[in-house]
């Protein structure tokens, strides 16, 4: 699958050669605040945990993986958008419900890049008939991510405790939108 460029951005699936970019992205406590409480990721964790975890759900044909987001004009890598089935790392993945998530350099916050990227990737994935629902989760006080969800047309579904084998239990809100 290929994601066409949007107005200001281009997209490419991340692979092992992007480990330094992934490391640099996770070196801001503000970026990591709503992921794990602000703990910066080590290079070892990127190589030993993050990349193998990503490779477990990466499927280029279906568009699953992390889509690296770059500014078209400057070629600067500024973040990524996650695409995978909801509850992928559980006993019961929801194959028709596609989870979207994002992480961007703090220097790019407030410029609409996350919304532009999430909307572009969502629109490309919505063309696949197997994708019935698109969902996103965020911590309750992550106003930036919740704003992206709303800009995508997602609606609040519920608050709950999300269990993640790497991040532990997180109190989150769930938003989604049906694929029409």
N, C-alpha and C positions, 0 to 999 in steps of 0.2 A: 504494500500500500504506500502511496505517496500523498503527502499533504502539500497542497499548492501554497505558494507564498500568499500572505495576506498583505494589507496595505504597507506595513512597515517591517514585517518579520518573515523569516523563513524557518523551516523545520526539517530536522533530520533525526532519525532514530539514534539514540546513544548506544555506544558499544564500549569495549574495554579501553580503547584509546582515549576516551573522555574522562578517565579517572582523575586526572589533575583538575579539570574543570569542576567535576563533582566535589572534589575536596575543597577547592577554593570557594565554591558556593556555600558550603557548610561551615565556613570560618567566621561567620557573624553571629554573635549571640542573639541579635534581633531576628535574623532569619530563622534560627533554630528555636526561638522562644515557643512557638506554637507547634513544634514537632516533638521536642523532648525536654522542654523547660530551659533551653538556651545552651545546652552542652554542644560544643563543637566536635565534629566528626574527625577521627584520626585517618591518616592515609591507610593504615592497616585495616580499619573498619570498612573503608571504601572498597579495598581490594578483596578482603576476606569475607565480608558480609553483604555490603550494598550491591556490588556487581553480581555475585552469584544469586542473590535474591531477585534482582532485576532479570537476569537471564532465565529464571524459573518461569516467569510469565511472559517474557518477550515473544511475540509472534508477529513478524513483519507483514505477513499476508493479511492478518486481521487488524493490524495497526496497534497491537498491544506493545507496550514498552514505555520508555521515557523518550519523549520528543524534545530534543534540544532546540531551544528557541534562540535565534540570532537576529540582530538588527541587520536588515538587508544592506543598508547604506554603508555601515561601518564594519560589518562582518563580526561584531562583538557578540560573543556568547553571553546571554543574560539570564538564562533560566531553563526550566524544563516543565513539561506537562506530562503527567502520568496517565496511562491508559491501561486498564486491566479489568477483568471481571470483579464485581463486588465480592468480598469475602474470599478472595482467591486463596489465601493462606489458611483457610478453615477446612473443616471436614465437608462443608457444603457450599462450594463456590456457586455464585448465581451467574451463570454463563451469559444470560441475555441482558443483565444489568451491568453496564459498564461504568466503572469508577473513574472519575477524572480528578486529578489533583495537580498542584503546581508549587513550584519553588523558584523564586527569582532573586537576583542580587538586590540588596537593599537600595542601592543607588538608582535602581529602576522603578522603585515603588511609586505609585501615584501618577504614572504616565500612561496607564491603560494597556500596558503590554500584556499583563496576565489575562485580562479580559479578552483582548484581541486574539491571543493565542488559544485560549480555551474555547472561544466561540468558533474559530477557524477549524480547530481539530474536531470539535463536536460536530460541526456541519459535515465534515468529511466522513466521519464515522456513522453519522445518521443515515447515510446512503446504503449502509449494510442492513438488510432486512432482519438479520438475527439480533441486532442491537435494539431491544424493545424499550429500555429505560437507561438514562444516564444519571448517575448519582455522584455526590461529593460530600465529604465530611470535613468538619473543622472544629477546633476547640471553640467553646461558647464565646470567648472574648476576642476571637480572631476576626475583627470587623473587616479587614481587607479581603480575606478569602470569602467571607459571607457576601460581601459586595459583588465579587466576581460571580458567585453562584446566582445571585439575583439578576445581574446583567445578562446572564445566559438564559434567563427565563425559568430557572429552577425555583421550586417552592419548598418551604419548610415542611418536613415530614415528622421528625421527632428528635428528642434529645435522648441519648443513651450512653452507656459505657461500652466503648469499642475496645476489644482485646486484640493486641498485636504482639506476636512472639518476640519482636525486637524492641518495641517501644513500651510494652506493658499495657495497662488499662488506662484509657483516656476518656474523659467526659467530653462528648462531642455533640454537635448537631448534624443531622442528616438532611440534605436537600436533594431533590431529584426533579427530572423532567421526563415525560414519556416521549418516545420517538413517534412522531405522527407521520 
